[in-house]
Amino acid sequence: MRVLRRSIVVAFVAAAVFGGAVPAGAASITIAPAAGSQSDTYTIQGSELPPGLALDIHFQSPDGNVYSTAALNQVVVVDGDGNFSFQFVPTDEFAGEKLGDWGTQVCTSGTDDCVGATFNIGG
């Protein structure tokens, strides 16, 4: 079952998503591995966020296609200790997409308050 679906996004919306501010109180997000194969399991983690905060995670392919956890009404919620973790496998989530450098943004749901990271899939 696919967790993410391609979102059709007008160019100015994509620019807003990938140019937002850091979620309030966010110390950092990490993605591991920073580079891997299409069949690897990648994990995005964050810490020092307000407990119970709802997050939407966006992914941007090398071609500029945007995927979002919100596309399936899947919201990642920060746990009671201020942490979150989200796992995905590119072959499951981004079938048919190009290899190379990808961007990810973790945003407070419903806002442009985001923090980002990059990772590489097989390229």
Secondary structure, DSSP 8 states (H G I E B T S, - for coil): --S-EEE---HHHHHHHTT-B--TT--EEEEESSEE-TTS-EEEEEES--TT-EEEEEEE-TT--EEEGGGGT--EE--TTS-EEEEE-HHHHSTT---EEEEEEEEETTSSBEEEEEEEE--
